[in-house]
Amino acid sequence: MTQDNNQKPISPHKSVAQTTRLARLKGILKPLLNRLRILPPKILGRLLPYPVGARLLERLCRTRWVQLSLFRRQLNLLHQGIAALNLTPGAKHIIQHSLRANFLRFYRLAALAYCPSERINQWLQVEGLELLQDAHRQGKGVIILNSHTTLAHILSLALSRNGFNELLTVGDDAMKLDLLGMQEVNPASATVGAPKIMYFLRQLQEAKRILKQGGVVQVAADGSYGASIVEAPFFGHRRPFRTGFAELSATTGAVSLPAIVTIMPGGVVRVVFHAPFLDNPPESGQRAQVAALMSQYIDFNRRLWSSQLGDLKWRQIQRFLDLPLLDSEASAAEKTDHTS
């Protein structure tokens, strides 16, 4: 076989030199990255402006040796999740997206909060805000259904910047509100947020009061708090879904409005409001109303996991993989439902 005259042979000395330089670079950057991971997010957010940090993180998350050096365990987890959801053709894109979304995510929250007002819209974008505004104008109260995506808490900042300052966030969000500088704006969430069931019940009582007055409540509806559950087939597993938001909606007549926070290549964070769930008429009874809302919510989650696996927290993927498997008959029925 003849060699192309235009193709220069690779020098072994050059290859060795490149390998040596790369090894030195790894030796410098790996300790630096580990220090960045343990630096308090609020300090890092002040020191490293978001536009600079976003570009740096984008480059790092695309670098193969960074992936293998810092995230070997997470890469294994992602490959398992990708296989379980039958998303193998898009594996490379999903992995890069997941690293972008998860790595130093608390830094992103703090840095975006410190981003100057004249530049924030470049990095924090909101789509479908009119859906929330229309629902709010009905005066029935609005339950915003957030999910455990990595940057879900940025929704509070986006809402505040668009005039929705008085809302209750149900869950253990005091630390995240502090990162966003939101404790002064939203003190109710900060004071009652705690990882104990007694405080969660207090939050639900407060949520009912706010919704009956036509206010706005934010709930991470795919969380683990709540006594009542509905089990549903979920990509070959049996997944429990808490019914708390649906019961809250049926009790108060509030609108259920799903919202997703995603991060785009380059670091732009996008909050997307989706169409509100359809309500059953009150005369159908609370049980039927809850069932209808839960059916829509489970379908919404299936679409979310299929299209935005990279936006989910790694612990959410691990919890999914730890769920009990469906038996063969139920698994076949689920696949038939998805294809029909």
Sine and cosine of phi, psi and omega as CSV:
sin_phi,cos_phi,sin_psi,cos_psi,sin_omega,cos_omega
0.00,0.00,0.76,-0.65,-0.02,-1.00
-1.00,0.03,0.54,-0.84,-0.03,-1.00
-1.00,-0.01,0.66,-0.75,0.05,-1.00
-0.87,0.49,0.79,-0.61,-0.06,-1.00
-0.89,0.46,-0.45,0.89,-0.03,-1.00
-0.99,0.13,-0.19,0.98,-0.07,-1.00
-1.00,-0.06,0.88,-0.48,-0.03,-1.00
-0.99,0.14,0.68,-0.73,0.04,-1.00
-0.92,0.40,0.54,-0.84,-0.01,-1.00
-0.99,0.16,0.83,-0.56,0.01,-1.00
-0.98,0.21,0.78,-0.63,0.04,-1.00
-0.89,0.46,-0.53,0.85,0.02,-1.00
-0.92,0.39,-0.63,0.77,0.04,-1.00
-0.90,0.43,-0.64,0.77,0.02,-1.00
-0.89,0.45,-0.68,0.73,0.02,-1.00
-0.90,0.43,-0.66,0.75,0.01,-1.00
-0.90,0.44,-0.67,0.75,0.02,-1.00
-0.90,0.44,-0.66,0.75,0.01,-1.00
-0.89,0.45,-0.65,0.76,0.00,-1.00
-0.91,0.42,-0.69,0.72,0.02,-1.00
-0.89,0.45,-0.64,0.77,0.00,-1.00
-0.90,0.43,-0.64,0.77,0.01,-1.00
-0.90,0.44,-0.64,0.76,0.04,-1.00
-0.91,0.42,-0.65,0.76,0.02,-1.00
-0.89,0.46,-0.67,0.74,0.05,-1.00
-0.87,0.49,-0.68,0.74,-0.01,-1.00
-0.89,0.47,-0.49,0.87,0.03,-1.00
-0.99,0.12,-0.73,0.69,-0.15,-0.99
-0.97,0.24,-0.57,0.82,-0.08,-1.00
-0.88,0.47,-0.74,0.67,0.08,-1.00
-0.88,0.48,-0.59,0.81,0.01,-1.00
-0.89,0.45,-0.71,0.71,0.00,-1.00
-0.91,0.42,-0.62,0.79,0.03,-1.00
-0.90,0.43,-0.59,0.81,0.05,-1.00
-0.93,0.37,-0.62,0.79,0.03,-1.00
-0.88,0.48,-0.57,0.82,-0.06,-1.00
-0.93,0.36,-0.45,0.89,-0.05,-1.00
-0.98,-0.22,-0.11,0.99,0.04,-1.00
-0.94,0.35,0.71,-0.70,0.02,-1.00
-0.79,0.61,0.76,-0.65,-0.10,-1.00
-0.84,0.54,-0.60,0.80,-0.04,-1.00
-0.92,0.39,-0.59,0.81,0.04,-1.00
-0.93,0.37,-0.73,0.69,0.01,-1.00
-0.89,0.45,-0.61,0.80,0.01,-1.00
-0.90,0.44,-0.53,0.85,0.05,-1.00
-0.98,0.22,-0.62,0.79,-0.09,-1.00
-0.97,0.23,-0.57,0.82,-0.11,-0.99
-0.90,-0.44,0.99,-0.17,-0.01,-1.00
-0.83,0.56,0.54,-0.84,-0.11,-0.99
-0.85,0.52,-0.68,0.73,-0.01,-1.00
-0.84,0.54,-0.63,0.77,0.01,-1.00
-0.95,0.32,-0.74,0.68,-0.01,-1.00
-0.88,0.47,-0.63,0.78,0.00,-1.00
-0.89,0.45,-0.68,0.74,0.02,-1.00
-0.92,0.40,-0.66,0.75,0.02,-1.00
-0.89,0.46,-0.73,0.68,-0.01,-1.00
-0.90,0.43,-0.59,0.81,0.01,-1.00
-0.88,0.47,-0.70,0.71,-0.01,-1.00
-0.92,0.39,-0.68,0.73,-0.02,-1.00
-0.89,0.45,-0.68,0.73,-0.07,-1.00
-0.94,0.34,-0.29,0.96,0.06,-1.00
-1.00,-0.01,-0.14,0.99,-0.08,-1.00
-1.00,0.05,0.83,-0.56,-0.13,-0.99
-0.89,0.45,-0.67,0.74,-0.05,-1.00
-0.93,0.36,-0.49,0.87,0.09,-1.00
-0.91,0.42,-0.69,0.73,0.03,-1.00
-0.85,0.52,-0.73,0.68,-0.07,-1.00
-0.97,0.26,-0.52,0.85,-0.05,-1.00
-0.98,0.22,-0.66,0.75,-0.13,-0.99
-0.97,-0.24,-0.39,0.92,-0.21,-0.98
-0.77,-0.64,0.53,0.85,-0.04,-1.00
-0.86,0.50,-0.70,0.72,0.00,-1.00
-0.91,0.42,-0.67,0.75,0.00,-1.00
-0.93,0.38,-0.56,0.83,0.05,-1.00
-0.89,0.45,-0.65,0.76,0.05,-1.00
-0.89,0.45,-0.68,0.74,0.04,-1.00
-0.88,0.48,-0.70,0.72,-0.02,-1.00
-0.90,0.44,-0.65,0.76,0.02,-1.00
-0.89,0.46,-0.61,0.79,0.06,-1.00
-0.91,0.42,-0.71,0.70,0.01,-1.00
-0.90,0.43,-0.66,0.75,0.02,-1.00
-0.89,0.46,-0.67,0.74,0.02,-1.00
-0.92,0.40,-0.66,0.76,-0.02,-1.00
-0.90,0.44,-0.54,0.84,-0.01,-1.00
-1.00,-0.08,0.06,1.00,0.02,-1.00
0.85,0.53,0.74,0.68,-0.03,-1.00
-0.91,-0.41,0.37,0.93,-0.11,-0.99
-0.82,0.58,-0.64,0.77,-0.01,-1.00
-0.84,0.54,-0.46,0.89,0.00,-1.00
-0.97,-0.24,0.37,0.93,-0.15,-0.99
-0.86,0.52,-0.71,0.70,-0.05,-1.00
-0.87,0.49,-0.71,0.71,0.01,-1.00
-0.90,0.44,-0.68,0.73,-0.03,-1.00
-0.90,0.44,-0.66,0.75,-0.01,-1.00
-0.90,0.43,-0.73,0.69,0.03,-1.00
-0.88,0.48,-0.66,0.75,0.01,-1.00
-0.89,0.45,-0.68,0.73,-0.03,-1.00
-0.91,0.41,-0.66,0.75,0.05,-1.00
-0.90,0.43,-0.68,0.74,0.03,-1.00
-0.86,0.51,-0.66,0.75,-0.09,-1.00
-0.98,0.21,-0.56,0.83,-0.12,-0.99
-1.00,-0.07,-0.57,0.82,-0.11,-0.99
-0.94,0.34,0.83,-0.55,0.00,-1.00
0.80,0.60,0.66,0.75,-0.05,-1.00
-0.92,0.39,-0.53,0.85,0.03,-1.00
-0.94,0.34,-0.51,0.86,0.13,-0.99
-0.87,0.49,-0.70,0.72,-0.02,-1.00
-0.86,0.51,-0.68,0.74,0.01,-1.00
-0.86,0.51,-0.75,0.66,-0.05,-1.00
-0.92,0.39,-0.69,0.72,-0.06,-1.00
-0.91,0.42,-0.61,0.79,0.05,-1.00
-0.91,0.40,-0.59,0.81,0.02,-1.00
-0.90,0.43,-0.53,0.85,0.01,-1.00
-1.00,0.05,-0.09,1.00,-0.03,-1.00
-0.90,0.43,0.75,-0.66,-0.02,-1.00
-0.84,0.55,0.54,-0.84,-0.06,-1.00
-0.84,0.55,-0.58,0.81,-0.05,-1.00
-0.96,0.29,-0.19,0.98,-0.03,-1.00
-0.90,-0.44,-0.19,0.98,-0.12,-0.99
-0.88,0.47,-0.59,0.81,-0.03,-1.00
-0.92,0.38,-0.32,0.95,0.08,-1.00
-0.95,0.31,-0.48,0.88,-0.11,-0.99
-0.93,-0.38,-0.33,0.95,0.02,-1.00
-0.81,-0.58,0.95,-0.31,-0.08,-1.00
-0.91,-0.42,0.55,-0.84,-0.02,-1.00
-0.83,-0.55,0.79,-0.62,0.06,-1.00
-0.89,-0.46,0.62,-0.78,0.05,-1.00
0.98,0.22,0.35,0.94,0.00,-1.00
-0.86,0.50,-0.50,0.86,-0.01,-1.00
-0.89,0.45,-0.45,0.89,0.05,-1.00
-0.91,0.41,-0.67,0.74,0.06,-1.00
-0.92,0.39,-0.69,0.72,-0.02,-1.00
-0.89,0.46,-0.66,0.75,0.03,-1.00
-0.90,0.44,-0.69,0.72,0.00,-1.00
-0.90,0.43,-0.64,0.77,-0.02,-1.00
-0.92,0.39,-0.57,0.82,-0.01,-1.00
-0.92,0.39,-0.34,0.94,0.03,-1.00
-0.93,0.37,-0.34,0.94,0.06,-1.00
0.97,0.23,0.20,0.98,-0.04,-1.00
-1.00,-0.06,-0.08,1.00,-0.12,-0.99
1.00,0.00,0.51,-0.86,-0.04,-1.00
-0.74,-0.67,0.78,-0.62,0.14,-0.99
-0.98,-0.22,0.93,-0.36,0.06,-1.00
-1.00,0.10,0.87,-0.49,-0.04,-1.00
-1.00,-0.04,1.00,-0.09,0.07,-1.00
-1.00,0.08,0.18,-0.98,0.02,-1.00
-0.74,-0.67,0.19,-0.98,-0.01,-1.00
-0.99,0.10,0.83,0.56,0.23,-0.97
-0.98,0.18,0.30,-0.95,-0.17,-0.98
-0.89,0.45,-0.56,0.83,-0.07,-1.00
-0.93,-0.37,0.47,0.88,-0.07,-1.00
-0.84,0.54,-0.53,0.85,-0.09,-1.00
-0.95,0.32,-0.24,0.97,0.05,-1.00
-0.92,0.40,-0.28,0.96,0.05,-1.00
-0.85,0.53,-0.61,0.79,0.01,-1.00
-0.88,0.48,-0.66,0.75,0.02,-1.00
-0.92,0.39,-0.67,0.74,0.01,-1.00
-0.89,0.45,-0.66,0.75,0.02,-1.00
-0.90,0.43,-0.69,0.72,0.00,-1.00
-0.88,0.48,-0.65,0.76,-0.03,-1.00
-0.95,0.30,-0.19,0.98,0.03,-1.00
-0.91,-0.41,0.40,0.92,0.16,-0.99
1.00,-0.04,0.01,1.00,0.00,-1.00
-0.98,-0.20,0.98,0.22,-0.06,-1.00
-1.00,0.05,-0.53,0.85,-0.09,-1.00
-0.99,-0.15,1.00,-0.01,0.06,-1.00
-0.59,-0.81,0.42,-0.91,0.04,-1.00
-0.97,-0.23,0.78,-0.63,0.10,-1.00
-0.98,-0.22,0.90,-0.43,-0.04,-1.00
-1.00,0.10,0.82,-0.57,0.03,-1.00
0.73,-0.68,-0.03,-1.00,-0.07,-1.00
-1.00,0.02,0.97,0.24,-0.15,-0.99
-0.89,-0.46,0.22,0.98,-0.07,-1.00
-0.86,0.50,-0.70,0.72,-0.04,-1.00
-0.91,0.41,-0.66,0.75,-0.01,-1.00
-0.93,0.37,-0.59,0.81,0.06,-1.00
-0.90,0.44,-0.58,0.81,0.04,-1.00
-0.92,0.40,-0.65,0.76,0.05,-1.00
-0.86,0.51,-0.59,0.80,-0.03,-1.00
-1.00,0.07,-0.03,1.00,-0.07,-1.00
0.92,0.39,0.53,0.85,-0.15,-0.99
-0.97,-0.24,-0.05,1.00,-0.08,-1.00
-0.91,0.42,-0.52,0.86,0.05,-1.00
-0.96,0.27,-0.58,0.81,-0.03,-1.00
-0.96,0.28,-0.62,0.79,-0.13,-0.99
-0.78,-0.63,0.90,0.44,-0.12,-0.99
-0.91,0.42,-0.48,0.88,-0.04,-1.00
-0.88,0.48,-0.69,0.73,-0.01,-1.00
-0.92,0.40,-0.62,0.78,-0.06,-1.00
-0.93,0.36,-0.57,0.82,-0.10,-1.00
-0.99,0.14,-0.48,0.88,-0.03,-1.00
-0.98,-0.20,-0.16,0.99,-0.01,-1.00
-0.94,0.35,0.87,-0.49,0.04,-1.00
-0.30,-0.95,0.54,-0.84,-0.08,-1.00
-0.99,0.14,0.72,0.69,0.01,-1.00
-0.76,-0.65,0.61,-0.79,-0.11,-0.99
-0.89,0.46,-0.53,0.85,-0.02,-1.00
-0.91,0.42,-0.62,0.79,0.03,-1.00
-0.96,0.28,-0.55,0.83,0.06,-1.00
-0.89,0.46,-0.67,0.75,0.04,-1.00
-0.90,0.43,-0.60,0.80,0.08,-1.00
-0.89,0.45,-0.63,0.78,0.03,-1.00
-0.89,0.46,-0.67,0.74,-0.01,-1.00
-0.89,0.45,-0.63,0.78,0.05,-1.00
-0.90,0.44,-0.67,0.74,0.04,-1.00
-0.91,0.41,-0.61,0.79,0.02,-1.00
-0.89,0.46,-0.66,0.75,0.03,-1.00
-0.87,0.50,-0.69,0.73,-0.01,-1.00
-0.89,0.47,-0.71,0.71,-0.03,-1.00
-0.91,0.42,-0.69,0.72,-0.04,-1.00
-0.92,0.39,-0.62,0.79,0.02,-1.00
-0.91,0.40,-0.35,0.94,0.06,-1.00
-1.00,-0.07,0.12,0.99,0.02,-1.00
1.00,0.09,0.30,0.95,-0.04,-1.00
-1.00,0.06,-0.16,-0.99,-0.08,-1.00
-0.86,-0.51,0.73,-0.69,0.04,-1.00
-0.80,-0.60,0.68,-0.73,0.03,-1.00
-0.95,-0.32,0.78,-0.63,-0.06,-1.00
-0.74,-0.67,0.73,-0.68,0.19,-0.98
-1.00,0.10,1.00,0.01,-0.21,-0.98
-0.94,0.33,-0.22,0.97,0.02,-1.00
-0.99,-0.11,0.34,0.94,-0.02,-1.00
-0.99,0.15,-0.16,-0.99,-0.11,-0.99
-0.95,-0.30,0.00,1.00,0.03,-1.00
-1.00,0.09,0.56,-0.83,0.04,-1.00
0.85,-0.52,0.61,-0.79,-0.07,-1.00
-1.00,0.08,-0.62,0.78,-0.10,-1.00
-1.00,0.01,0.69,-0.72,0.01,-1.00
-0.72,-0.70,0.35,-0.94,0.18,-0.98
-0.83,-0.56,0.81,-0.59,0.05,-1.00
-1.00,-0.03,0.65,-0.76,-0.01,-1.00
-0.58,-0.81,0.51,-0.86,0.12,-0.99
-0.88,0.47,0.69,-0.72,-0.07,-1.00
-0.54,-0.84,1.00,-0.06,0.03,-1.00
0.79,0.61,0.78,0.62,0.07,-1.00
1.00,0.09,0.02,1.00,0.01,-1.00
-0.85,-0.53,0.26,-0.97,0.13,-0.99
-0.98,-0.18,0.92,-0.38,-0.08,-1.00
-0.92,-0.38,0.76,-0.65,0.09,-1.00
-0.99,0.10,0.69,-0.72,0.08,-1.00
-0.88,-0.48,0.78,-0.63,0.02,-1.00
-0.96,0.27,0.64,-0.77,-0.09,-1.00
-0.99,-0.13,0.13,0.99,-0.12,-0.99
-0.81,0.58,-0.74,0.68,-0.05,-1.00
-0.90,0.43,-0.62,0.79,-0.03,-1.00
-0.93,0.38,-0.64,0.77,0.05,-1.00
-0.92,0.40,-0.62,0.79,0.03,-1.00
-0.90,0.44,-0.67,0.74,0.02,-1.00
-0.92,0.40,-0.70,0.72,-0.01,-1.00
-0.91,0.41,-0.55,0.83,-0.03,-1.00
-0.96,0.27,-0.61,0.79,-0.12,-0.99
-0.97,-0.23,-0.26,0.97,-0.08,-1.00
0.98,0.19,0.24,0.97,-0.04,-1.00
-0.96,0.29,0.43,-0.90,0.07,-1.00
-0.99,0.15,0.68,-0.73,0.06,-1.00
-0.98,-0.18,0.90,-0.44,-0.12,-0.99
-0.83,-0.55,0.95,-0.33,0.00,-1.00
-0.96,0.27,0.56,-0.83,0.05,-1.00
-0.62,-0.79,0.60,-0.80,-0.01,-1.00
-0.78,-0.63,0.67,-0.74,0.11,-0.99
-0.96,-0.29,0.82,-0.57,-0.02,-1.00
-0.77,-0.64,0.37,-0.93,0.06,-1.00
-0.90,-0.44,0.71,-0.71,-0.06,-1.00
-0.99,-0.12,0.35,-0.94,0.12,-0.99
-0.82,0.57,0.74,-0.67,-0.05,-1.00
0.98,-0.18,-0.29,0.96,0.10,-0.99
0.96,-0.27,-0.01,1.00,0.06,-1.00
-0.92,0.39,0.77,-0.64,0.02,-1.00
-0.98,-0.19,0.77,-0.64,-0.10,-1.00
-0.85,-0.53,0.81,-0.58,0.11,-0.99
-0.99,-0.17,0.83,-0.56,-0.07,-1.00
-0.85,-0.53,0.88,-0.47,0.12,-0.99
-1.00,0.00,0.70,-0.71,0.01,-1.00
-0.96,-0.29,0.19,-0.98,-0.03,-1.00
-0.86,0.50,0.63,-0.78,0.01,-1.00
-0.91,0.42,0.47,-0.88,0.06,-1.00
-0.93,0.37,0.50,-0.86,0.03,-1.00
-0.98,0.19,0.69,-0.73,0.00,-1.00
-0.99,-0.10,0.62,-0.79,0.23,-0.97
-0.96,0.27,0.52,-0.85,0.04,-1.00
-0.87,0.49,0.58,-0.82,-0.04,-1.00
-0.81,0.58,-0.53,0.85,-0.03,-1.00
-0.93,0.37,-0.23,0.97,0.03,-1.00
-0.96,0.29,-0.26,0.97,0.03,-1.00
0.99,-0.14,0.45,-0.89,-0.08,-1.00
-0.90,0.44,-0.62,0.78,-0.04,-1.00
-0.88,0.47,-0.69,0.72,0.01,-1.00
-0.92,0.39,-0.60,0.80,0.03,-1.00
-0.89,0.45,-0.71,0.70,0.00,-1.00
-0.89,0.46,-0.70,0.72,-0.01,-1.00
-0.88,0.48,-0.66,0.75,-0.01,-1.00
-0.91,0.41,-0.68,0.74,0.01,-1.00
-0.91,0.41,-0.66,0.75,-0.01,-1.00
-0.92,0.40,-0.62,0.79,0.04,-1.00
-0.87,0.50,-0.69,0.73,0.03,-1.00
-0.92,0.38,-0.62,0.79,-0.02,-1.00
-0.93,0.37,-0.64,0.77,0.02,-1.00
-0.90,0.43,-0.67,0.74,0.06,-1.00
-0.89,0.46,-0.64,0.77,0.03,-1.00
-0.88,0.47,-0.65,0.76,0.02,-1.00
-0.92,0.40,-0.60,0.80,0.05,-1.00
-0.88,0.47,-0.67,0.75,0.02,-1.00
-0.92,0.38,-0.63,0.78,0.02,-1.00
-0.88,0.48,-0.75,0.66,-0.04,-1.00
-0.92,0.38,-0.56,0.83,0.00,-1.00
-0.94,0.35,-0.58,0.81,-0.13,-0.99
-0.97,-0.25,-0.36,0.93,-0.11,-0.99
-0.70,-0.71,0.67,0.75,0.02,-1.00
-0.84,0.54,-0.58,0.81,-0.02,-1.00
-0.90,0.43,-0.34,0.94,0.00,-1.00
-0.99,0.11,-0.19,0.98,-0.10,-0.99
-0.99,0.11,0.51,-0.86,0.07,-1.00
-0.90,0.43,0.55,-0.83,-0.02,-1.00
-0.88,0.47,-0.57,0.82,-0.01,-1.00
-0.93,0.37,-0.46,0.89,0.07,-1.00
-0.92,0.39,-0.65,0.76,0.03,-1.00
-0.91,0.42,-0.66,0.75,0.02,-1.00
-0.89,0.45,-0.66,0.75,0.01,-1.00
-0.89,0.45,-0.63,0.78,0.05,-1.00
-0.89,0.47,-0.72,0.70,-0.02,-1.00
-0.91,0.41,-0.44,0.90,0.01,-1.00
-0.99,0.13,-0.15,0.99,0.00,-1.00
-0.92,0.39,0.47,-0.88,0.04,-1.00
-0.90,0.43,0.58,-0.81,0.00,-1.00
-0.98,0.21,0.48,-0.88,0.14,-0.99
-0.95,0.31,0.46,-0.89,0.15,-0.99
-0.95,0.30,0.21,-0.98,-0.14,-0.99
-0.87,0.48,-0.60,0.80,-0.02,-1.00
-0.93,0.37,-0.71,0.71,0.01,-1.00
-0.92,0.40,-0.60,0.80,0.01,-1.00
-0.91,0.42,-0.65,0.76,0.04,-1.00
-0.91,0.42,-0.62,0.78,0.02,-1.00
-0.91,0.41,-0.63,0.77,0.02,-1.00
-0.89,0.45,-0.69,0.73,0.00,-1.00
-0.89,0.45,-0.61,0.80,0.03,-1.00
-0.91,0.42,-0.65,0.76,0.03,-1.00
-0.88,0.47,-0.63,0.78,-0.04,-1.00
-0.95,0.32,-0.53,0.85,-0.05,-1.00
-1.00,0.01,-0.26,0.97,-0.05,-1.00
-1.00,0.08,0.00,0.00,0.00,0.00
